[in-house]
């Protein structure tokens, strides 16, 4: 089982090769439980003003690359 730090390192190297479950693990760690998870999308709330959410979706077991980049941007904004 990969740690969150190693998943984030993989995300930075190749945003296209990330499994959806790994992206969920990262989002759960940084943003807490999703406010919506019953459909194909999972929506996470972020602590800042503006667009206060991270929206990810499952695409045949993988995460979409542009959503991986959005999560990385949000994690960087958190400064953790």
SULCOR-V61603 format. One record per residue. PSI is psi in degrees with one decimal (* if undefined). Layout:
PSI
PSI
This chain:
124.2
145.0
163.1
-40.1
-40.6
-33.1
-43.4
-39.1
-42.0
-38.6
-38.8
-34.1
-44.2
94.3
-14.5
-19.3
33.3
130.8
147.5
-40.2
-35.0
-39.6
-38.5
-40.2
-42.8
-46.6
-41.1
-39.8
-46.0
-32.5
-5.2
-165.7
144.5
146.8
-18.0
130.8
8.5
-19.5
-160.4
-11.9
150.7
127.5
124.8
140.6
139.4
157.2
11.3
166.7
168.2
-119.3
87.5
49.0
156.3
123.9
121.2
157.0
153.6
127.9
84.1
42.6
-12.5
160.0
150.0
138.2
-40.6
-30.5
-33.8
-43.9
-37.2
-40.9
-42.8
-41.8
-42.0
-40.0
-41.6
-37.4
-32.4
-29.7
23.7
*
